[in-house]
């Protein structure tokens, strides 16, 4: 495993982040794994050197955080041995204050997450989306107080417009509050719209990029075919993938498959290797429900693509409408 820092911070993480959304309560989605089923996969990642783990309060309505806390506590002798990130924003109850980025919800959210994770602190506390109803000053001051009280070491953000991220960063710095160290955005070979504004902003400001859906909900790994066939349980019950990606995207999928065949590698390794080679990318967030998912992610760290290979993957890209900000 290779390690790097998140942006210009001193926080060192593995080049692969294991996404914990796939573990928790199976009652909501058939492809979610129980703690028992997830344990060998998380163990495999830990033994390979993964030290970076990402979850969110709303994944399985809190069950993902519970599983994450139990497994990491089992596999790491010391809390300082791993980097843990979670998120706040989406509804966690029926009340009007059970969601969003108000001071009330952020301070309640971090306490609830720490309880489920059975930890004293998280390393990165992230806002899951932009809150159009709460003043950014209220959000950034509340996040600063989460850091100041020791409940988080850093803060991060997820998908939003570049102007929103710039506004939040300016607000924090102008008031002497904690700025974001990371941007967790939608970024992969099929969706590169982040290269227009958000990624240049992050590069300029020294913010680490932690892409979600690095394999485009499995399309880049070969879970779906152009003719509509599905090869996995998740791909067969994933309407979001149908909404986010279209037939034209399979031209890029075919290019990935062709290069993978030439290199004798699984397509997932090629797609992840491309992403790992992009400027500013710290660590893709990789979900794993099978051992080969972990193995492909680990192996991709050592795959290097030359300029001609990168061009062959990029030349068929089709611009998209903005996806993933909601």
N, C-alpha and C positions, 0 to 999 in steps of 0.2 A: 504494500500500500504506500502511496505517496501522501504527503501532508502539505498544507499550505495555510496561509492566514486568510481570514475573511476581510477582503479589502485592505485598507491601510491600518486595520487594527492589529493587535498582537495576538488575537485569538486564533490558535492553530486547530485545524480540523482535517479529517481525512478527505481525499478528493471525491469520495462517494459519500453521500448522505443517505441513510436508510430511512425511507418514508414509512411511518407507522400507521398510516390510514388504513392499511389492509388488515389490521389486527384489532379485534374488539368484539362487538356484538353482532352475531350472525343473523339476528332477526330482521335487520334492515336490508341487507344485501347478501345474496347467497355466496358471493366470492370472498366475503370477509372471513378471516381465520380466527379461531379461538386462541386463547393463550397457549393451550397445549400444542396446537398445530403450528403456531408461530414460533415457539421456543427453538426448535432446531434451526430455523432460518436465521433468527437473530443470533444464535450461537455461531452459526457459520460465518455471518458477517463480522462478528466480534473477533473471532479467531483469525480472520483474514486481515484484521487491522482497522476496521471501520470504527470510528470514535464519534461520529456525528449522526444525530438522530432527530427526526422532525415529526411532530404530531400537532394536534389542535384540539381545543376543548370540544368542538362540535363533531369530531369524528366519532361515530357510534355513540353520540350523545354522552361523551365522557369516558366511555369504556376503553377507547384507544389509549387515553392517558393512563388509565389504571393498568392496562397490560404493559404499556411502555415502562412505567415505574417499576413494576414487579420484575420484569425481565432484565432491565438494566441493573437493578439492584442485585440481581442474582449473578450476573456475568461480570460485573466490575467490582473489585474489592473496595474501591474508594470513589466517592462522588466526583472527585476532581479528575478522574480518569476518562471521562467522556463529556461530550458537549451536547446539551439537550435544548431543543427549541420547541416552543408551543405557540399557539395563536389565540387571539380573541377578536370577536366581532359578531359572528353569526349567532342566531337565537339559541339560548340554552334553557329557555322556559317560556311560558305563555305571557308573562308580564311585559309591559312596555319598556321596562328598564333591564330586561334580561337579554339585551342585544345592543349592538352599536359600540361606539367608542367614547361614550360619556365618561366622566370621572367616576361616577357611581358604578358603571358596569365594569370598567377596567380594574378598579380596585377590588371589586367583588370577584371578578373573573380570575385574577392572579391568585387570590386566596383559594378559590375552588380548584384551580388547576394544580396548585402545589399540594393540596390535600389528596387529589386523585393520583398524582405522581408520587406521593409520599417522599417529597423532597423539600429542602429548605429554600431552594432557589432554582430558577432555570437560567441557562446561560444566555439565551436569546428569547425575549418576549416580543412577539410579532403581531402587528395589526393585520388581520386576514383580508380586509378590504377597506376602501375609503368610506368614511361616514359623512354623507352629505348633510346630515341634520345636526351635527355637533361642531362647534367652532374648533378649528385646528389648534388654537391656543389651549383650549381645555384638554384636548387629547394629548398634546405633547407635554404639557405640564404634569398630567397624571402619569404618563409613561416615565417621565423623569423621576417622579416620586417613587415609582416601583423600583427603579434602579437605586435611588438614594437610600431606600429602606432595606436594600440588600436582597430583595425578592427576585431580581433579575440582574445579570451582569451587563447585558447590552440589550438594545432594542432593534427590531427589524421590521420591514414592511413587506407587503405582498401586492399583487397586481393592482395597478392604478395608472392614471395618466402621468406623463413626465412632469407636467406643470404642477400637479398635485404633490408629487414627491418633492419637487423643488421648493414649493411653498412650505411644506412641513419641515424640511431641513432648515430653511431660512428662519422659520419661526423658532425652532429649537436653538439655533446658534445666536439669534438676536437676543434671546432671553437667558442665555447661559444654561440651557437645558440640554439633556442628552440627545444627540442626533442619531439617526438610524445608521447602523453599520452594514446592513444587508438589504438586498431587494430580491424577494422570492417571486419571480415572474414566469409567465407562460412563454417557454422558449424551446424550440426544437427545429429539426430540419423542415418540418411542414409549416411551422409558424414562426416567422422571423421578423414580424412587425416591430418587435422590441428593439431591433437594430436601428430604427429610424431616429428615435429620441431617447427612450429610457436608458438603453445601454451606453450611448455616448455620455449621458448625464452621469451615470454611475462611474464610468471610467474617469471622467473629469474630477468627480468628487471623492474618489477612492472608496466607493461602496462596492462590496462584494456581491456578485450575482449568483443566486442559488436557484436554478431553474426547476420549475415543477412540470410534470408531464413530459420528461425528456424523450420519451418514446411515443409521444402523441397517442396516449391511451392505448398503446400496444400496436398501433398501425405499423410503426417502424420496426417492430419486432416480428411482424408477420402473423399477427393474430386474426387479421381480416383480409378478405380478397376483394378485388375490384367487382366481382360478380355478386357480392353480397354474402358469401360464405363466411361463417364465424368458426374459429378453431378453439376458443376458450370459453369458459363459463361467463367471465366478465364481458368479453366482447359480444356475447349473445344477448346481454341485457344492459346495454350502455347507450341510451338514447343521446347522451351528450356528445358522444363521438360522432354520431350521425349529423348532429347540428354543427359541430365545430370543423369537421373535415369533409371534403367532397371527392368526387371521382377524379378530378384533376390532380389531387394530391398523390394518387397512386403512381403518377409518373415519377415522383421523387422516391416513393417506396420501391419502385422497380429499379431505380438507379442504385439504391442502397443494397438491394438484393444482388444486383449484378456485381458490384464491387465486393460484397461479402463472399460471393462465389469465387471470384478471382483470388481473394486473399485466403480462402479456406476458413472463414470466420462466420459466426452467426450474425445475422443482420443487426441484432441489438448491440453487439460490440462495435460495429461500424458507426451506427448512429450515435452512440454514447461517446465514442472516440472523437467524432466531429465536434460534439458539444464541449467536451473537455478541452479541446484545442482552441475554443473561441476566446477572444480577449475578455478579461475580467471575470470569467466563469470560475467560481470557487469550487462548487461541487453540485452536480445534478442530484435531485431528490429522486431516488429510485425505489419504487414499490416492488415487493417480492412476495409472491405466494407459492413459488416453487424454488427448489434449490438452484436450478439453472439460472433463475433470475439473479440471484446473488452472485453466482459464478461469472455470469456475463458482465455484470457491473464491475466486479473486481478486475477481471481480465482486461476490460476496456481501458483502464488507467494506463496500461502499458502498450496500447495500440497507437502507433503513430501513422498519420496519413500524410502523404506528400501533396504538393500543390496541385498536381494534376488530378489526384484522387478527390481532393476537396472540391475542385472545380466541377468534377463530374457529378457530385452530390448536390451542388448548389445551382447549377445552371437551369434546372427545370422548375425552380421555385415559382409559385403562384401567389401574388399578393392576396391577403385576407382582410376582411373586416376585423375590427378590434374584437378579440376573443379573450374571455377570462377575467374581465374587470368586475363582473357582477357576482 
